[in-house]
Amino acid sequence: MDLLGLLLLLGQDATPPATSGITQEGIAVVAAEAAESANIFANCAGWWDFMATHERAAGRPASAEQFKNLGNGAQTAALWLHGQAYALTATKPARYGTWLPMVAPLREGAAIRAAAMAEHGKIDLVRSELQRCEALLESQQQAIDSIRKDSVQRELDASTSGH
């Protein structure tokens, strides 16, 4: 299953992912794919951080800020995926930040790997990794949009629950 399919299966709305009709084995497979995808996004966050550092050093602050934002978005997508996987079997809610200790080290490690590759002139590897991350930008945006939609829905639910 591709990442976009996984995001759609996990349910991009304000309710927890629907699991009716899916076997426990199927849920386990989806959760494992979500965790694997989360790790990919966490690594991409580091690659975008590397680009932000590179652009800042080259005197391009606007580009640096754009790459920093892409890194933050990739981290957010990673946290969202962990949250969606958890919600498949959870009995109580959890905040996205719960998974930050799993995501942040991957982000930092990827940024260091990228810098080391660049130092050693492995530009083709750097370019390849960045292209892989660039290919995920649409899915990354879908995760962010889902979080925004969830936030709006919670706000609406809270404002109408008292009436």
Secondary structure, DSSP 4 states (H G I P E B T S, - for coil): --HHHHHHHH--SSSPPP-TT--HHHHHHHHHHHHHHHHHHHHHHHHHHHHHHHHHHTT-HHHHHHHHHHHHHHHHHHHHHHHHHHHTT-SS---GGGGHHHHHHHHHHHHHHHHHHHHTT-HHHHHHHHHHHHHTHHHHHHHHHHHHHHHHHHHHHHHHHT-
